[in-house]
């Protein structure tokens, strides 16, 4: 069976994202995989700052759970190519 090395969590960092965040954290810690937390935000810089803090909070929770985690907040529309 192939080993899962990286889990990508795309999140809006909203209450509706909580269950997916919890699952990703648990899986990364249990499987010993790396968790990459990604959030895309468009709008005012204050929105990006708030989202960046929320992503960092998820990363810190993952690290406390024993996962190797990093985060990325991307500016722009989620559908941009």
C-alpha positions as CSV (number, residue, x, y, z in Angstrom):
1,X,0.0,0.0,0.0
2,X,1.3,3.5,-0.9
3,X,2.2,5.8,2.0
4,X,0.5,9.1,2.1
5,X,3.3,11.7,2.4
6,X,1.5,15.0,2.0
7,X,-2.1,16.1,2.8
8,X,-3.3,19.4,1.2
9,X,-6.0,21.2,3.2
10,X,-7.7,23.9,1.2
11,X,-9.7,26.0,3.7
12,X,-11.7,29.2,3.9
13,X,-10.8,29.2,7.6
14,X,-14.5,29.6,8.5
15,X,-16.7,27.6,10.9
16,X,-17.8,25.5,8.0
17,X,-14.2,24.4,7.4
18,X,-13.8,23.1,10.9
19,X,-14.7,19.4,10.3
20,X,-12.3,19.2,7.3
21,X,-9.5,20.9,9.3
22,X,-10.0,18.4,12.1
23,X,-9.9,15.4,9.8
24,X,-6.8,16.7,8.0
25,X,-5.0,17.3,11.3
26,X,-5.8,13.9,12.6
27,X,-4.8,12.1,9.4
28,X,-1.5,14.0,9.1
29,X,-0.6,13.2,12.7
30,X,-1.7,9.6,12.6
31,X,0.0,8.8,9.3
32,X,3.1,10.8,9.9
33,X,2.5,12.8,6.7
34,X,3.1,16.5,6.0
35,X,0.1,18.9,6.2
36,X,0.0,21.9,3.8
37,X,-2.7,24.4,4.7
38,X,-3.8,26.6,1.8
39,X,-6.2,29.4,1.7
40,X,-7.1,31.8,-1.1
41,X,-8.4,35.2,-0.3
42,X,-9.5,38.1,-2.5
43,X,-10.2,41.6,-1.2
44,X,-8.8,44.1,1.2
45,X,-5.4,43.6,2.8
46,X,-7.2,43.3,6.2
47,X,-9.0,40.2,4.9
48,X,-5.8,38.6,3.9
49,X,-4.2,39.4,7.2
50,X,-7.1,37.8,9.1
51,X,-7.0,34.7,6.9
52,X,-3.2,34.4,7.3
53,X,-3.7,34.4,11.1
54,X,-6.4,31.8,10.8
55,X,-4.1,29.6,8.6
56,X,-1.3,29.9,11.1
57,X,-3.7,28.9,13.9
58,X,-4.5,25.7,12.0
59,X,-0.8,25.0,11.4
60,X,0.0,25.5,15.1
61,X,-2.9,23.1,16.0
62,X,-1.5,20.5,13.6
63,X,2.0,20.9,15.1
64,X,0.7,20.4,18.6
65,X,-1.0,17.2,17.4
66,X,2.4,16.0,16.2
67,X,2.1,16.7,12.5
68,X,4.7,18.4,10.2
69,X,2.6,21.4,9.0
70,X,3.1,24.5,7.0
71,X,0.7,27.2,5.6
72,X,0.2,29.3,2.6
73,X,-2.2,32.2,2.1
74,X,-2.6,33.1,-1.6
75,X,-4.0,36.4,-2.8
76,X,-6.4,36.3,-5.7
77,X,-9.5,34.5,-7.0
78,X,-9.5,30.8,-6.3
79,X,-10.4,30.2,-9.9
80,X,-7.5,32.2,-11.4
81,X,-5.0,30.3,-13.5
